[in-house]
Amino acid sequence: MTGSEVTADCRYGCSSHSAPGQCGMLPSSRGVVSSVARGRDTPESEPETGQTDANRSAKDTEPPVAMSGSIGPCSGSGSKWVLVQVFAPGRPGAFTPVECDVQNGDRLLGRGAPIPIDDPAVSRHHAQLTGEAGRVFVTDLSSANGTFVNGRRLTTSTVLEDGDVLRTGDSLFVLHLGGPGSSHRETAERLARSTLPVVIQGETGTGKEVLAQLIHEKSERSGPFIPVNCATLGPSLTESELFGHKRGAFSGASEPRDGLFVCANRGTLFLDEMPDLSLPVQGKLLRVLETQRVRPLGADHEVRIDTRLIAASPVNLVTAVEAGSFRRDLYERLAGRMITLAPLRACRARILPLFAELARERRARFRLTTEAAEWLLLYSWPGNVRELKMLVQRAVEDIRHDTEGLRLLDGTRLQACMGGGAVADNVGSRASSVSIRTPSSTSSVSGRALVTTRRTRPSRCEIEQALSRCGGNVSATARLLGRRREVVQRWIKTHGLK
């Protein structure tokens, strides 16, 4: 397969980020659609050469260029189906985004098609995208090297879903529903103007602390940014850590001590894992937010503060409120500025640019094969950006660079960097579970198997769909998901599905 150096040129959003502030990605270099619309060329760079398969012609390659094209607005909304090219063995031809009615629109992909693909492994008319009744279908046009969706070769017309990975030749595309989302920096600039508390929700590794620190930096508050993980605070010392104490307030309090709210005065206090705070402490936190005053343990008087609170939670606070582990009045006090960071698997168009950005931070460059790039896109990334960062670190340490300073990352080396068969198991399960979704399909649930590997925890949506298919029967749901009944029961309780 053809190798290609990956550059961080894409920051295109996806459907789950269509509202501002809902992206868990680091900011990248520039917006794809805006640059194409203004006619700007992508910066040239020295071409790189990789190996080709026997049925594909060899060609010197340039860094891949992100490309977008609209398939039309979603029926009944202003959103558009957007095809984003995230990997290519060579630079695509000139492309102007095209909008058409999804009710009856066709678009051809290929080397000589309206959506041109500059790839020697792509046929002249390779595949066709069809918009119909708010959905997008893809059909392979008897191409020489086939068309693949999520790693599986098409044999019939298939319904594409948000986030699907499309491969034609050595070129990879991601289909997303929605427009450009907000980067961390854009979200921070918007929130920095306010003094209200902020809650950032998102899975582990999505960059909650990164966003919190950016908000603080953009706010120009003169005090410090102090991060603290509430899960690490001892139950007996939590109040002392947050609010401070006077000498003799409790056994061992030999000296007075300022709490974190006072230490962060005129600055920002970041409370990670906030739902881990006990209900009594949550009640005292509510009073601090309402009065901007704290009373240290053992003190007779309150201390006035000017501290902005940014809190983070790995779980949905609404679910925590319903479960009784989080105070409703505190939630209502915090609900004015709530941001949800999407997991990395929901932002596939950003995975390869982010990979390149993280590599650049370590002063490294990689040449990816199509196989490796596709695996990176299809992997579920349970650890999100943090896991991707660790992959880059291991790859930099384990893979030697060539005379041009490039490290070749193919499928075999990728598996080694990610712990042997982890990638193969994860991606292989994903590819094999994506059955062909024909136009006659009436439900995305029936068209897509829900079985996941034991390394990947299914999402709330997948659990809910599995429950629906099994009529609410937990045992049957556990068999469908390939997990133990008690594990699935715990997930159901965590997500508040019953």
Secondary structure, DSSP 8 states (H G I E B T S, - for coil): --EEE---------GGG-STT---S---S--HHHHHHTT--------B-----TTS----B-----EEEEEEE-TTSS-EEEEEEEE-SS-----------TTSEEEEEETTSSEE---TTS-SS-EEEEEETTEEEEEE-S-SS-EEETTEE-SS-EEE-TT-EEEETTEEEEEEES-----HHHHHHHHHT--S-EEEE--TTS-HHHHHHHHHHHHT-SS-EEEEEGGGS-TTTHHHHHHEE-TTSSTT--S-EE-HHHHTTTSEEEEETGGGS-HHHHHHHHHHHHHSEE--BT-SS-EE---EEEEEESS-HHHHHHHTSS-HHHHHHHTTSEEE---GGG-GGGHHHHHHHHHHHTT-EEEEEHHHHHHHHHS--TTHHHHHHHHHHHHHHHS---TTSEEEE-HHHHHHHTTTTHHHHHHHHHHHHB----TT---HHHHB-----TTS---HHHHHHHHHHTTT-HHHHHHHHTS-HHHHHHHHHHHT--
